Amino acid sequence: MNRKLGTAVFMMVACTFGPMTAIAEEDSEQEATIDVTGSGETATHECKPDSTVEITGASNNITLTGECKSVTVNGSSNVVKVEATRLISVTGMSNTVTWKRGHGKSKPKISRTGMDNKVTQEK
């Protein structure tokens, strides 16, 4: 009897909280946060002007189109191409970030910590 009651309670809780989880995911999409975590990932993501991007891991090859608010790269041997951003922060080792332009006429603010990290403007 207790096992059936426990199962019924679990199902009620799952049904109740399921829609709340979906709403939370939609809210986080509206905040325009792009998180890339892993190793050996190859992907292209479209930024919006309020997008914050965080790339964490090793040997990822990421292309960011559109305008990003900020791009943060943590880890090693990541290759990131950015169309436009206000801020680039790189931590780790042997990461390469190439950017085309900042917002408006300003160049992005750049912060590098670690060894052999390269941040350059595409010509």
WOVENHU-V472492 format. One record per helix or strand of 3 or more residues. SS is the DSSP state (a for helix, b for strand). FROM is the first residue (numbers start at 1). TO is the last residue. If there is no record, write none. Layout:
# WOVENHU-V472492
ss: {SS,SS}
from: {FROM,FROM}
to: {TO,TO}
This chain:
# WOVENHU-V472492
ss: {a,b,b,b,b,b,b,b,b}
from: {2,33,42,52,61,79,96,109,118}
to: {30,39,47,58,76,93,101,115,121}
